[in-house]
Amino acid sequence: ARVEHPFHVIKNLFRHRKVRYKGLAKNRAQLEVLFGLANLVLAKRALLA
């Protein structure tokens, strides 16, 4: 499914398996940054293909 590709990038390429912080705000901020980077990685792959 198309939705699962960003999760694959975050879990395997960036090795994000567990949360790092105890607070929800910090974990959410980290995930938002990782999803933004995953979008850049997927866009780069699409442009080069």
C-alpha positions as CSV (number, residue, x, y, z in Angstrom):
1,A,0.0,0.0,0.0
2,R,1.1,3.5,-0.7
3,V,0.7,4.6,2.9
4,E,3.1,2.1,4.2
5,H,6.2,3.4,2.3
6,P,6.9,6.4,4.6
7,F,6.7,4.1,7.6
8,H,9.2,1.7,5.9
9,V,11.6,4.6,5.3
10,I,11.3,5.8,8.9
11,K,11.7,2.3,10.4
12,N,14.4,0.9,8.2
13,L,16.4,3.8,6.7
14,F,16.3,6.1,9.8
15,R,16.1,3.1,12.3
16,H,13.3,4.6,14.4
17,R,11.9,1.7,16.3
18,K,11.1,3.0,19.8
19,V,10.3,6.5,21.1
20,R,13.2,8.4,22.6
21,Y,11.5,10.8,24.9
22,K,8.9,10.5,27.6
23,G,6.7,13.4,26.6
24,L,4.2,13.3,23.8
25,A,5.2,16.7,22.4
26,K,8.8,15.8,21.9
27,N,8.0,12.5,20.3
28,R,5.5,14.1,18.0
29,A,8.0,16.7,17.0
30,Q,10.6,14.1,16.2
31,L,8.1,12.0,14.2
32,E,7.0,15.1,12.2
33,V,10.6,15.8,11.3
34,L,11.2,12.1,10.3
35,F,8.1,12.1,8.2
36,G,9.2,15.3,6.5
37,L,12.6,13.7,5.7
38,A,10.9,10.5,4.5
39,N,8.8,12.6,2.1
40,L,12.0,14.1,0.8
41,V,13.6,10.7,0.3
42,L,10.5,9.4,-1.5
43,A,10.3,12.5,-3.7
44,K,14.0,12.1,-4.6
45,R,13.5,8.5,-5.6
46,A,10.5,9.4,-7.7
47,L,12.4,12.2,-9.5
48,L,15.4,10.1,-10.2
49,A,13.3,7.1,-11.5
